[in-house]
Amino acid sequence: MSKSVFYHAGCPVCVSAEHEVINLIGAEKVEVVHIGEDRKRIDEAENAGVKSVPALVTPNGNVLHINFGASIADVRG
Amino acid sequence: MSKSVFYHAGCPVCVSAEHEVINLIGAEKVEVVHIGEDRKRIDEAENAGVKSVPALVTPNGNVLHINFGASIADVRG
C-alpha cells in the first residue's frame, strides 16, 4: 500500500490531528508535510484537492479535511 | 487498543469518508454508527464532542471531524 500524505501548517489543531492520525494509521503509513515550512509543496497540496489544513490525502487520492486549522490561502499568506 | 467510533448519517460525504477511514484504519478497529437511523445515539455523539458528521471519535476521546456532511442539528431535524 502506498502512503497517505498528511498536510499541516504547524497550528495547534494540526498538531493534535497529526498525533491522532499517526496513532490510528501508523507512522510508517503516513508522510507528514509541513506546508508552512516546505512552501514549494503548497501547490502540490492544492492540486491534490486540499482546501484547508490539516488534511490527509489517502492512497486513493481522496482528501479528508480533518477539523479546521487554516485555509490554504492563509498558509500562502 | 479500544475501537474508534465513526458517526455518520448516510450522506454521500459520510459514505465516502467511511470507506476511506475503514481502508486506513481497518474495519475491526472502527465501530460504525448511523445516527440518522440509530437516533438514540445522537446524544452520545454530541456528548463526545461531535458537532457534525462524518466524525471519528478516537480511543483517546478526541474528535476528528472529517469533511462536512451535516451538522448534528440537521441530523436531529
Backbone of each chain as nested JSON, in Angstrom:
{
  "chains": [
    {"id": "A", "residues": [
      {"number": 1, "name": "MET", "atoms": {"N": [0.836, -1.197, 0.0], "CA": [0.0, 0.0, 0.0], "C": [0.87, 1.246, 0.0]}},
      {"number": 2, "name": "SER", "atoms": {"N": [0.522, 2.209, -0.839], "CA": [1.285, 3.454, -0.829], "C": [0.854, 4.289, 0.379]}},
      {"number": 3, "name": "LYS", "atoms": {"N": [1.637, 5.301, 0.646], "CA": [1.402, 6.098, 1.852], "C": [0.321, 7.146, 1.649]}},
      {"number": 4, "name": "SER", "atoms": {"N": [-0.315, 7.51, 2.748], "CA": [-1.124, 8.721, 2.785], "C": [-0.183, 9.905, 3.019]}},
      {"number": 5, "name": "VAL", "atoms": {"N": [-0.653, 11.096, 2.681], "CA": [0.128, 12.305, 2.958], "C": [-0.699, 13.215, 3.854]}},
      {"number": 6, "name": "PHE", "atoms": {"N": [-0.12, 13.579, 4.991], "CA": [-0.787, 14.464, 5.939], "C": [-0.172, 15.851, 5.79]}},
      {"number": 7, "name": "TYR", "atoms": {"N": [-0.972, 16.811, 5.306], "CA": [-0.501, 18.183, 5.144], "C": [-0.938, 19.009, 6.349]}},
      {"number": 8, "name": "HIS", "atoms": {"N": [-0.009, 19.775, 6.883], "CA": [-0.359, 20.63, 8.014], "C": [0.466, 21.903, 7.958]}},
      {"number": 9, "name": "ALA", "atoms": {"N": [0.178, 22.801, 8.897], "CA": [0.906, 24.076, 8.916], "C": [1.352, 24.435, 10.321]}},
      {"number": 10, "name": "GLY", "atoms": {"N": [1.489, 23.422, 11.162], "CA": [2.035, 23.657, 12.497], "C": [1.068, 24.261, 13.501]}},
      {"number": 11, "name": "CYS", "atoms": {"N": [-0.185, 24.458, 13.093], "CA": [-1.158, 25.047, 14.01], "C": [-1.532, 24.031, 15.101]}},
      {"number": 12, "name": "PRO", "atoms": {"N": [-2.037, 24.518, 16.235], "CA": [-2.403, 23.581, 17.317], "C": [-3.385, 22.502, 16.868]}},
      {"number": 13, "name": "VAL", "atoms": {"N": [-4.382, 22.894, 16.07], "CA": [-5.343, 21.902, 15.566], "C": [-4.618, 20.856, 14.72]}},
      {"number": 14, "name": "CYS", "atoms": {"N": [-3.63, 21.32, 13.947], "CA": [-2.863, 20.409, 13.089], "C": [-2.069, 19.407, 13.912]}},
      {"number": 15, "name": "VAL", "atoms": {"N": [-1.414, 19.885, 14.97], "CA": [-0.556, 19.024, 15.776], "C": [-1.389, 17.948, 16.451]}},
      {"number": 16, "name": "SER", "atoms": {"N": [-2.531, 18.368, 16.992], "CA": [-3.421, 17.416, 17.644], "C": [-3.91, 16.361, 16.647]}},
      {"number": 17, "name": "ALA", "atoms": {"N": [-4.324, 16.805, 15.468], "CA": [-4.822, 15.862, 14.461], "C": [-3.705, 14.94, 13.992]}},
      {"number": 18, "name": "GLU", "atoms": {"N": [-2.491, 15.475, 13.873], "CA": [-1.356, 14.641, 13.438], "C": [-1.131, 13.492, 14.408]}},
      {"number": 19, "name": "HIS", "atoms": {"N": [-1.158, 13.79, 15.709], "CA": [-0.958, 12.728, 16.695], "C": [-2.013, 11.647, 16.546]}},
      {"number": 20, "name": "GLU", "atoms": {"N": [-3.261, 12.08, 16.378], "CA": [-4.349, 11.099, 16.278], "C": [-4.211, 10.248, 15.017]}},
      {"number": 21, "name": "VAL", "atoms": {"N": [-3.901, 10.91, 13.895], "CA": [-3.8, 10.181, 12.622], "C": [-2.664, 9.169, 12.686]}},
      {"number": 22, "name": "ILE", "atoms": {"N": [-1.544, 9.578, 13.268], "CA": [-0.41, 8.655, 13.359], "C": [-0.731, 7.501, 14.3]}},
      {"number": 23, "name": "ASN", "atoms": {"N": [-1.415, 7.787, 15.407], "CA": [-1.849, 6.707, 16.303], "C": [-2.746, 5.719, 15.586]}},
      {"number": 24, "name": "LEU", "atoms": {"N": [-3.649, 6.253, 14.759], "CA": [-4.668, 5.408, 14.138], "C": [-4.104, 4.606, 12.978]}},
      {"number": 25, "name": "ILE", "atoms": {"N": [-3.295, 5.256, 12.154], "CA": [-2.887, 4.653, 10.879], "C": [-1.495, 4.034, 10.974]}},
      {"number": 26, "name": "GLY", "atoms": {"N": [-0.652, 4.621, 11.813], "CA": [0.728, 4.154, 11.931], "C": [1.675, 5.091, 11.196]}},
      {"number": 27, "name": "ALA", "atoms": {"N": [2.739, 5.492, 11.888], "CA": [3.67, 6.491, 11.338], "C": [4.268, 6.039, 10.013]}},
      {"number": 28, "name": "GLU", "atoms": {"N": [4.463, 4.735, 9.854], "CA": [5.12, 4.247, 8.635], "C": [4.211, 4.327, 7.416]}},
      {"number": 29, "name": "LYS", "atoms": {"N": [2.938, 4.611, 7.643], "CA": [1.993, 4.682, 6.524], "C": [1.598, 6.108, 6.174]}},
      {"number": 30, "name": "VAL", "atoms": {"N": [2.22, 7.086, 6.823], "CA": [1.849, 8.487, 6.599], "C": [3.096, 9.329, 6.391]}},
      {"number": 31, "name": "GLU", "atoms": {"N": [3.121, 10.074, 5.294], "CA": [4.147, 11.1, 5.117], "C": [3.582, 12.41, 5.663]}},
      {"number": 32, "name": "VAL", "atoms": {"N": [4.324, 13.062, 6.553], "CA": [3.858, 14.308, 7.145], "C": [4.579, 15.47, 6.471]}},
      {"number": 33, "name": "VAL", "atoms": {"N": [3.805, 16.415, 5.934], "CA": [4.378, 17.548, 5.198], "C": [3.897, 18.851, 5.842]}},
      {"number": 34, "name": "HIS", "atoms": {"N": [4.832, 19.669, 6.275], "CA": [4.529, 20.97, 6.879], "C": [4.606, 22.015, 5.763]}},
      {"number": 35, "name": "ILE", "atoms": {"N": [3.441, 22.373, 5.218], "CA": [3.454, 23.29, 4.068], "C": [3.665, 24.745, 4.477]}},
      {"number": 36, "name": "GLY", "atoms": {"N": [3.673, 25.007, 5.791], "CA": [4.07, 26.345, 6.232], "C": [5.577, 26.531, 6.084]}},
      {"number": 37, "name": "GLU", "atoms": {"N": [6.33, 25.432, 6.246], "CA": [7.795, 25.488, 6.128], "C": [8.258, 25.037, 4.748]}},
      {"number": 38, "name": "ASP", "atoms": {"N": [7.656, 23.975, 4.237], "CA": [8.068, 23.411, 2.947], "C": [7.132, 23.993, 1.887]}},
      {"number": 39, "name": "ARG", "atoms": {"N": [7.333, 25.29, 1.614], "CA": [6.334, 26.051, 0.876], "C": [6.218, 25.647, -0.587]}},
      {"number": 40, "name": "LYS", "atoms": {"N": [7.222, 25.008, -1.114], "CA": [7.114, 24.578, -2.513], "C": [6.102, 23.439, -2.673]}},
      {"number": 41, "name": "ARG", "atoms": {"N": [5.657, 22.877, -1.579], "CA": [4.665, 21.804, -1.666], "C": [3.226, 22.306, -1.488]}},
      {"number": 42, "name": "ILE", "atoms": {"N": [3.062, 23.629, -1.336], "CA": [1.696, 24.177, -1.236], "C": [0.914, 23.881, -2.519]}},
      {"number": 43, "name": "ASP", "atoms": {"N": [1.549, 24.087, -3.667], "CA": [0.865, 23.822, -4.944], "C": [0.471, 22.352, -5.061]}},
      {"number": 44, "name": "GLU", "atoms": {"N": [1.381, 21.483, -4.651], "CA": [1.099, 20.04, -4.687], "C": [-0.145, 19.718, -3.851]}},
      {"number": 45, "name": "ALA", "atoms": {"N": [-0.215, 20.302, -2.654], "CA": [-1.367, 20.061, -1.78], "C": [-2.647, 20.56, -2.443]}},
      {"number": 46, "name": "GLU", "atoms": {"N": [-2.568, 21.781, -2.982], "CA": [-3.76, 22.366, -3.589], "C": [-4.206, 21.543, -4.802]}},
      {"number": 47, "name": "ASN", "atoms": {"N": [-3.242, 21.09, -5.59], "CA": [-3.582, 20.261, -6.761], "C": [-4.207, 18.933, -6.355]}},
      {"number": 48, "name": "ALA", "atoms": {"N": [-3.86, 18.453, -5.172], "CA": [-4.449, 17.2, -4.685], "C": [-5.868, 17.414, -4.17]}},
      {"number": 49, "name": "GLY", "atoms": {"N": [-6.274, 18.692, -4.053], "CA": [-7.638, 18.979, -3.606], "C": [-7.722, 19.488, -2.183]}},
      {"number": 50, "name": "VAL", "atoms": {"N": [-6.571, 19.753, -1.581], "CA": [-6.559, 20.224, -0.195], "C": [-6.998, 21.69, -0.155]}},
      {"number": 51, "name": "LYS", "atoms": {"N": [-8.026, 21.975, 0.622], "CA": [-8.568, 23.335, 0.743], "C": [-8.196, 23.979, 2.068]}},
      {"number": 52, "name": "SER", "atoms": {"N": [-7.927, 23.145, 3.058], "CA": [-7.548, 23.648, 4.38], "C": [-6.671, 22.593, 5.036]}},
      {"number": 53, "name": "VAL", "atoms": {"N": [-5.945, 23.01, 6.062], "CA": [-5.135, 22.064, 6.83], "C": [-5.653, 22.02, 8.266]}},
      {"number": 54, "name": "PRO", "atoms": {"N": [-5.491, 20.907, 8.948], "CA": [-4.869, 19.675, 8.499], "C": [-5.747, 18.888, 7.529]}},
      {"number": 55, "name": "ALA", "atoms": {"N": [-5.089, 18.166, 6.623], "CA": [-5.806, 17.313, 5.669], "C": [-4.966, 16.085, 5.364]}},
      {"number": 56, "name": "LEU", "atoms": {"N": [-5.659, 14.996, 5.124], "CA": [-4.987, 13.744, 4.793], "C": [-5.397, 13.347, 3.376]}},
      {"number": 57, "name": "VAL", "atoms": {"N": [-4.416, 13.19, 2.498], "CA": [-4.695, 12.67, 1.159], "C": [-4.394, 11.18, 1.19]}},
      {"number": 58, "name": "THR", "atoms": {"N": [-5.411, 10.391, 0.892], "CA": [-5.281, 8.935, 1.027], "C": [-4.594, 8.339, -0.201]}},
      {"number": 59, "name": "PRO", "atoms": {"N": [-4.17, 7.075, -0.097], "CA": [-3.555, 6.419, -1.261], "C": [-4.508, 6.373, -2.466]}},
      {"number": 60, "name": "ASN", "atoms": {"N": [-5.807, 6.441, -2.234], "CA": [-6.784, 6.504, -3.332], "C": [-6.896, 7.89, -3.942]}},
      {"number": 61, "name": "GLY", "atoms": {"N": [-6.254, 8.863, -3.347], "CA": [-6.315, 10.226, -3.876], "C": [-7.461, 11.051, -3.317]}},
      {"number": 62, "name": "ASN", "atoms": {"N": [-8.199, 10.472, -2.368], "CA": [-9.269, 11.258, -1.751], "C": [-8.703, 12.13, -0.636]}},
      {"number": 63, "name": "VAL", "atoms": {"N": [-9.344, 13.27, -0.43], "CA": [-8.883, 14.21, 0.59], "C": [-9.824, 14.167, 1.777]}},
      {"number": 64, "name": "LEU", "atoms": {"N": [-9.266, 13.922, 2.944], "CA": [-10.04, 14.026, 4.185], "C": [-9.582, 15.288, 4.898]}},
      {"number": 65, "name": "HIS", "atoms": {"N": [-10.462, 16.295, 4.903], "CA": [-10.18, 17.511, 5.672], "C": [-10.556, 17.22, 7.109]}},
      {"number": 66, "name": "ILE", "atoms": {"N": [-9.606, 17.314, 8.013], "CA": [-9.81, 16.9, 9.403], "C": [-9.821, 18.13, 10.284]}},
      {"number": 67, "name": "ASN", "atoms": {"N": [-10.976, 18.367, 10.909], "CA": [-11.154, 19.582, 11.706], "C": [-10.771, 20.787, 10.848]}},
      {"number": 68, "name": "PHE", "atoms": {"N": [-10.412, 21.894, 11.439], "CA": [-10.046, 23.048, 10.607], "C": [-9.002, 23.868, 11.334]}},
      {"number": 69, "name": "GLY", "atoms": {"N": [-7.84, 23.963, 10.723], "CA": [-6.784, 24.779, 11.307], "C": [-6.642, 26.087, 10.555]}},
      {"number": 70, "name": "ALA", "atoms": {"N": [-6.439, 25.987, 9.245], "CA": [-6.219, 27.176, 8.424], "C": [-6.529, 26.83, 6.975]}},
      {"number": 71, "name": "SER", "atoms": {"N": [-6.978, 27.838, 6.234], "CA": [-7.191, 27.625, 4.806], "C": [-5.85, 27.654, 4.077]}},
      {"number": 72, "name": "ILE", "atoms": {"N": [-5.827, 27.094, 2.876], "CA": [-4.61, 27.146, 2.065], "C": [-4.242, 28.606, 1.797]}},
      {"number": 73, "name": "ALA", "atoms": {"N": [-5.245, 29.443, 1.577], "CA": [-4.979, 30.869, 1.339], "C": [-4.258, 31.489, 2.547]}},
      {"number": 74, "name": "ASP", "atoms": {"N": [-4.653, 31.107, 3.752], "CA": [-3.992, 31.609, 4.959], "C": [-2.539, 31.145, 5.022]}},
      {"number": 75, "name": "VAL", "atoms": {"N": [-2.319, 29.885, 4.623], "CA": [-0.959, 29.345, 4.669], "C": [-0.081, 30.065, 3.643]}},
      {"number": 76, "name": "ARG", "atoms": {"N": [-0.682, 30.332, 2.473], "CA": [0.048, 31.042, 1.423], "C": [0.426, 32.452, 1.9]}},
      {"number": 77, "name": "GLY", "atoms": {"N": [-0.498, 33.062, 2.639], "CA": [-0.241, 34.36, 3.26], "C": [-0.111, 35.503, 2.263]}}
    ]},
    {"id": "B", "residues": [
      {"number": 1, "name": "MET", "atoms": {"N": [-6.006, -2.312, 21.994], "CA": [-6.484, -0.941, 21.722], "C": [-7.996, -0.951, 21.597]}},
      {"number": 2, "name": "SER", "atoms": {"N": [-8.652, 0.028, 22.227], "CA": [-10.1, 0.085, 22.063], "C": [-10.424, 0.678, 20.697]}},
      {"number": 3, "name": "LYS", "atoms": {"N": [-11.676, 0.561, 20.335], "CA": [-12.078, 0.968, 18.991], "C": [-12.337, 2.461, 18.894]}},
      {"number": 4, "name": "SER", "atoms": {"N": [-12.173, 2.99, 17.685], "CA": [-12.697, 4.304, 17.363], "C": [-14.169, 4.137, 17.005]}},
      {"number": 5, "name": "VAL", "atoms": {"N": [-14.91, 5.237, 17.079], "CA": [-16.314, 5.203, 16.667], "C": [-16.505, 6.221, 15.544]}},
      {"number": 6, "name": "PHE", "atoms": {"N": [-17.024, 5.746, 14.426], "CA": [-17.275, 6.611, 13.269], "C": [-18.774, 6.888, 13.225]}},
      {"number": 7, "name": "TYR", "atoms": {"N": [-19.145, 8.157, 13.45], "CA": [-20.554, 8.547, 13.41], "C": [-20.874, 9.132, 12.047]}},
      {"number": 8, "name": "HIS", "atoms": {"N": [-21.966, 8.7, 11.463], "CA": [-22.363, 9.256, 10.169], "C": [-23.88, 9.283, 10.081]}},
      {"number": 9, "name": "ALA", "atoms": {"N": [-24.367, 9.86, 8.969], "CA": [-25.815, 9.955, 8.799], "C": [-26.226, 9.53, 7.385]}},
      {"number": 10, "name": "GLY", "atoms": {"N": [-25.39, 8.721, 6.761], "CA": [-25.772, 8.163, 5.469], "C": [-25.628, 9.104, 4.282]}},
      {"number": 11, "name": "CYS", "atoms": {"N": [-25.115, 10.309, 4.524], "CA": [-24.951, 11.27, 3.423], "C": [-23.803, 10.82, 2.51]}},
      {"number": 12, "name": "PRO", "atoms": {"N": [-23.793, 11.299, 1.258], "CA": [-22.724, 10.896, 0.34], "C": [-21.326, 11.19, 0.878]}},
      {"number": 13, "name": "VAL", "atoms": {"N": [-21.157, 12.351, 1.484], "CA": [-19.848, 12.688, 2.074], "C": [-19.489, 11.683, 3.162]}},
      {"number": 14, "name": "CYS", "atoms": {"N": [-20.522, 11.257, 3.927], "CA": [-20.288, 10.29, 5.008], "C": [-19.841, 8.942, 4.466]}},
      {"number": 15, "name": "VAL", "atoms": {"N": [-20.5, 8.49, 3.403], "CA": [-20.208, 7.162, 2.843], "C": [-18.78, 7.136, 2.303]}},
      {"number": 16, "name": "SER", "atoms": {"N": [-18.42, 8.186, 1.589], "CA": [-17.079, 8.275, 1.037], "C": [-16.03, 8.276, 2.153]}},
      {"number": 17, "name": "ALA", "atoms": {"N": [-16.271, 9.077, 3.179], "CA": [-15.321, 9.151, 4.298], "C": [-15.242, 7.815, 5.033]}},
      {"number": 18, "name": "GLU", "atoms": {"N": [-16.38, 7.138, 5.157], "CA": [-16.392, 5.84, 5.84], "C": [-15.487, 4.846, 5.128]}},
      {"number": 19, "name": "HIS", "atoms": {"N": [-15.596, 4.797, 3.79], "CA": [-14.74, 3.87, 3.037], "C": [-13.266, 4.168, 3.273]}},
      {"number": 20, "name": "GLU", "atoms": {"N": [-12.927, 5.451, 3.242], "CA": [-11.523, 5.819, 3.423], "C": [-11.026, 5.463, 4.819]}},
      {"number": 21, "name": "VAL", "atoms": {"N": [-11.844, 5.783, 5.822], "CA": [-11.428, 5.526, 7.209], "C": [-11.241, 4.033, 7.431]}},
      {"number": 22, "name": "ILE", "atoms": {"N": [-12.148, 3.233, 6.897], "CA": [-12.037, 1.786, 7.082], "C": [-10.822, 1.244, 6.337]}},
      {"number": 23, "name": "ASN", "atoms": {"N": [-10.564, 1.767, 5.135], "CA": [-9.349, 1.365, 4.42], "C": [-8.096, 1.698, 5.219]}},
      {"number": 24, "name": "LEU", "atoms": {"N": [-8.099, 2.872, 5.835], "CA": [-6.892, 3.354, 6.511], "C": [-6.664, 2.67, 7.851]}},
      {"number": 25, "name": "ILE", "atoms": {"N": [-7.732, 2.501, 8.6], "CA": [-7.593, 2.061, 9.994], "C": [-7.868, 0.564, 10.142]}},
      {"number": 26, "name": "GLY", "atoms": {"N": [-8.762, 0.043, 9.286], "CA": [-9.147, -1.364, 9.396], "C": [-10.51, -1.487, 10.037]}},
      {"number": 27, "name": "ALA", "atoms": {"N": [-11.386, -2.27, 9.391], "CA": [-12.779, -2.371, 9.835], "C": [-12.884, -2.87, 11.273]}},
      {"number": 28, "name": "GLU", "atoms": {"N": [-11.941, -3.718, 11.686], "CA": [-12.031, -4.303, 13.029], "C": [-11.692, -3.284, 14.122]}},
      {"number": 29, "name": "LYS", "atoms": {"N": [-11.172, -2.132, 13.714], "CA": [-10.803, -1.124, 14.716], "C": [-11.777, 0.049, 14.763]}},
      {"number": 30, "name": "VAL", "atoms": {"N": [-12.872, -0.057, 14.011], "CA": [-13.825, 1.047, 13.942], "C": [-15.244, 0.522, 14.113]}},
      {"number": 31, "name": "GLU", "atoms": {"N": [-15.978, 1.118, 15.043], "CA": [-17.413, 0.868, 15.132], "C": [-18.109, 1.948, 14.312]}},
      {"number": 32, "name": "VAL", "atoms": {"N": [-18.977, 1.538, 13.402], "CA": [-19.673, 2.5, 12.55], "C": [-21.102, 2.668, 13.075]}},
      {"number": 33, "name": "VAL", "atoms": {"N": [-21.483, 3.918, 13.355], "CA": [-22.805, 4.205, 13.924], "C": [-23.535, 5.197, 13.019]}},
      {"number": 34, "name": "HIS", "atoms": {"N": [-24.695, 4.791, 12.532], "CA": [-25.531, 5.648, 11.677], "C": [-26.532, 6.358, 12.582]}},
      {"number": 35, "name": "ILE", "atoms": {"N": [-26.208, 7.609, 12.95], "CA": [-27.073, 8.297, 13.917], "C": [-28.351, 8.835, 13.271]}},
      {"number": 36, "name": "GLY", "atoms": {"N": [-28.442, 8.743, 11.944], "CA": [-29.712, 9.067, 11.296], "C": [-30.735, 7.966, 11.55]}},
      {"number": 37, "name": "GLU", "atoms": {"N": [-30.25, 6.719, 11.655], "CA": [-31.143, 5.576, 11.897], "C": [-31.172, 5.205, 13.378]}},
      {"number": 38, "name": "ASP", "atoms": {"N": [-30.0, 5.207, 14.009], "CA": [-29.89, 4.788, 15.412], "C": [-29.934, 6.058, 16.263]}},
      {"number": 39, "name": "ARG", "atoms": {"N": [-31.152, 6.66, 16.311], "CA": [-31.273, 8.03, 16.804], "C": [-31.018, 8.166, 18.303]}},
      {"number": 40, "name": "LYS", "atoms": {"N": [-31.116, 7.075, 19.026], "CA": [-30.846, 7.177, 20.463], "C": [-29.363, 7.412, 20.733]}},
      {"number": 41, "name": "ARG", "atoms": {"N": [-28.535, 7.275, 19.698], "CA": [-27.106, 7.519, 19.904], "C": [-26.681, 8.944, 19.524]}},
      {"number": 42, "name": "ILE", "atoms": {"N": [-27.655, 9.784, 19.107], "CA": [-27.313, 11.177, 18.78], "C": [-26.742, 11.882, 20.013]}},
      {"number": 43, "name": "ASP", "atoms": {"N": [-27.386, 11.672, 21.176], "CA": [-26.897, 12.322, 22.401], "C": [-25.483, 11.862, 22.745]}},
      {"number": 44, "name": "GLU", "atoms": {"N": [-25.249, 10.576, 22.576], "CA": [-23.914, 10.017, 22.848], "C": [-22.86, 10.702, 21.983]}},
      {"number": 45, "name": "ALA", "atoms": {"N": [-23.192, 10.872, 20.693], "CA": [-22.251, 11.525, 19.777], "C": [-21.997, 12.963, 20.214]}},
      {"number": 46, "name": "GLU", "atoms": {"N": [-23.076, 13.661, 20.524], "CA": [-22.943, 15.059, 20.897], "C": [-22.142, 15.194, 22.193]}},
      {"number": 47, "name": "ASN", "atoms": {"N": [-22.39, 14.307, 23.14], "CA": [-21.638, 14.342, 24.401], "C": [-20.159, 14.056, 24.184]}},
      {"number": 48, "name": "ALA", "atoms": {"N": [-19.839, 13.298, 23.143], "CA": [-18.43, 13.008, 22.832], "C": [-17.757, 14.191, 22.15]}},
      {"number": 49, "name": "GLY", "atoms": {"N": [-18.556, 15.205, 21.781], "CA": [-17.979, 16.394, 21.16], "C": [-18.202, 16.486, 19.661]}},
      {"number": 50, "name": "VAL", "atoms": {"N": [-19.031, 15.579, 19.13], "CA": [-19.295, 15.574, 17.692], "C": [-20.238, 16.729, 17.348]}},
      {"number": 51, "name": "LYS", "atoms": {"N": [-19.793, 17.599, 16.432], "CA": [-20.598, 18.76, 16.032], "C": [-21.214, 18.565, 14.651]}},
      {"number": 52, "name": "SER", "atoms": {"N": [-20.576, 17.707, 13.851], "CA": [-21.084, 17.432, 12.509], "C": [-20.662, 16.021, 12.138]}},
      {"number": 53, "name": "VAL", "atoms": {"N": [-21.319, 15.482, 11.132], "CA": [-20.935, 14.165, 10.626], "C": [-20.454, 14.31, 9.181]}},
      {"number": 54, "name": "PRO", "atoms": {"N": [-19.574, 13.445, 8.716], "CA": [-18.958, 12.342, 9.447], "C": [-17.913, 12.811, 10.45]}},
      {"number": 55, "name": "ALA", "atoms": {"N": [-17.779, 12.021, 11.52], "CA": [-16.776, 12.313, 12.542], "C": [-16.284, 11.009, 13.144]}},
      {"number": 56, "name": "LEU", "atoms": {"N": [-15.025, 11.031, 13.509], "CA": [-14.411, 9.854, 14.126], "C": [-13.986, 10.226, 15.542]}},
      {"number": 57, "name": "VAL", "atoms": {"N": [-14.499, 9.491, 16.536], "CA": [-14.053, 9.668, 17.912], "C": [-13.001, 8.605, 18.174]}},
      {"number": 58, "name": "THR", "atoms": {"N": [-11.791, 9.058, 18.503], "CA": [-10.667, 8.132, 18.647], "C": [-10.685, 7.465, 20.017]}},
      {"number": 59, "name": "PRO", "atoms": {"N": [-9.883, 6.403, 20.183], "CA": [-9.811, 5.756, 21.505], "C": [-9.344, 6.716, 22.595]}},
      {"number": 60, "name": "ASN", "atoms": {"N": [-8.641, 7.793, 22.233], "CA": [-8.239, 8.815, 23.21], "C": [-9.361, 9.773, 23.556]}},
      {"number": 61, "name": "GLY", "atoms": {"N": [-10.47, 9.68, 22.855], "CA": [-11.587, 10.573, 23.134], "C": [-11.563, 11.857, 22.323]}},
      {"number": 62, "name": "ASN", "atoms": {"N": [-10.597, 11.978, 21.426], "CA": [-10.576, 13.171, 20.571], "C": [-11.506, 12.981, 19.385]}},
      {"number": 63, "name": "VAL", "atoms": {"N": [-12.054, 14.089, 18.913], "CA": [-12.983, 14.039, 17.787], "C": [-12.297, 14.579, 16.547]}},
      {"number": 64, "name": "LEU", "atoms": {"N": [-12.305, 13.783, 15.496], "CA": [-11.831, 14.242, 14.192], "C": [-13.055, 14.441, 13.309]}},
      {"number": 65, "name": "HIS", "atoms": {"N": [-13.381, 15.709, 13.043], "CA": [-14.459, 15.992, 12.093], "C": [-13.863, 15.883, 10.706]}},
      {"number": 66, "name": "ILE", "atoms": {"N": [-14.398, 14.999, 9.892], "CA": [-13.804, 14.683, 8.588], "C": [-14.723, 15.216, 7.503]}},
      {"number": 67, "name": "ASN", "atoms": {"N": [-14.2, 16.186, 6.74], "CA": [-15.027, 16.851, 5.726], "C": [-16.31, 17.352, 6.393]}},
      {"number": 68, "name": "PHE", "atoms": {"N": [-17.352, 17.565, 5.657], "CA": [-18.578, 18.054, 6.296], "C": [-19.776, 17.519, 5.537]}},
      {"number": 69, "name": "GLY", "atoms": {"N": [-20.583, 16.727, 6.213], "CA": [-21.79, 16.203, 5.599], "C": [-23.018, 16.933, 6.112]}},
      {"number": 70, "name": "ALA", "atoms": {"N": [-23.177, 16.939, 7.426], "CA": [-24.357, 17.554, 8.039], "C": [-24.038, 17.871, 9.489]}},
      {"number": 71, "name": "SER", "atoms": {"N": [-24.655, 18.919, 10.002], "CA": [-24.497, 19.238, 11.418], "C": [-25.361, 18.29, 12.244]}},
      {"number": 72, "name": "ILE", "atoms": {"N": [-25.034, 18.187, 13.521], "CA": [-25.845, 17.364, 14.429], "C": [-27.277, 17.908, 14.466]}},
      {"number": 73, "name": "ALA", "atoms": {"N": [-27.408, 19.231, 14.425], "CA": [-28.755, 19.83, 14.424], "C": [-29.552, 19.358, 13.205]}},
      {"number": 74, "name": "ASP", "atoms": {"N": [-28.883, 19.265, 12.054], "CA": [-29.559, 18.771, 10.847], "C": [-29.995, 17.317, 11.015]}},
      {"number": 75, "name": "VAL", "atoms": {"N": [-29.14, 16.523, 11.645], "CA": [-29.468, 15.104, 11.835], "C": [-30.654, 14.971, 12.793]}},
      {"number": 76, "name": "ARG", "atoms": {"N": [-30.638, 15.808, 13.829], "CA": [-31.741, 15.798, 14.805], "C": [-33.046, 16.176, 14.114]}},
      {"number": 77, "name": "GLY", "atoms": {"N": [-32.97, 17.128, 13.188], "CA": [-34.118, 17.506, 12.363], "C": [-35.216, 18.198, 13.135]}}
    ]}
  ]
}
